[in-house]
């Protein structure tokens, strides 16, 4: 089921987030999430990696499912959060979610879309439509940010930033535009955009090198509250299901929410194996991690 890049074999935590090299971006992400997310009984952090964002929403959620395509990152997360009984771990892909229909109240999808091409994006949206009963917080890397617009007008026109189509970067990552995502969401789901949060205003290396971090944090907080143009490197869309009569399933247990990612039928979950009762596909259990990736 593996369709796109994961971070197995790459020390994502240390090489990307370590040594304080992205403290500003980390603050911008967590500040936006903390001010946007509302409480839920069952909350899915889709693409949550090693659990970097858990502190930004943990107090609001009764139960958390941390899902990622990388078993190595989930092992790190399990090590860190193993003492929290309300945090659960699932290794799977966004294009094949191992959950029952309408099982999850809300989900956060952060720094994930840049790994999805158009086909996988569409499959992911279809799975969200099936699984999520209320709210989606969808972050994307914005192709039309101010730095790219400036470069375009000053002669760097390798990519037409005014085209709505996604832009592939470095062979494996994708930047999107708001009009494109708005159209795809409207045509393929029953979600509607309720709120837009713009963030990472000062991500350019000149700002981070020149302005002290505490000042950058104060500026970021202010701009997140008052900026209304879709020109930032990162944007979060808060999506809600139309005409939803959703009631949070307060009595559901974690394993009650799980289903086969291939056929969506019942699973037999034992100490070390997971077997679908319908298609007989075999998956694996590793401590607290349910692993739906191919071996």
Secondary structure, 3 states (H helix, E strand, C coil): CCCCCCCCCCCHHHHHHCCCCCHHHHHHHHHHHHHHCCCEEEEEEECCCCCCCHHHHHHHEEEEEEEECCHHHHHHHHHHHCCCCCEEEEECECCECCECCCCEEEEEECCCHHHCCHHHHHHHHHHHHHHEEEEEEEEEEECCCHHHHHHHHCCCCCCCCCCCCCEEECCCEEEECHHHHHHHHHHHCCEEEEEEEEECCCCCHHHHHHCCHHHHHHHHHHHHHHCCCCCCCEEEEEEEECCCCCCCCCCCCHHHHECCCCCCCCEEECCCEEEECCCCCEEEEECCEEECCCC
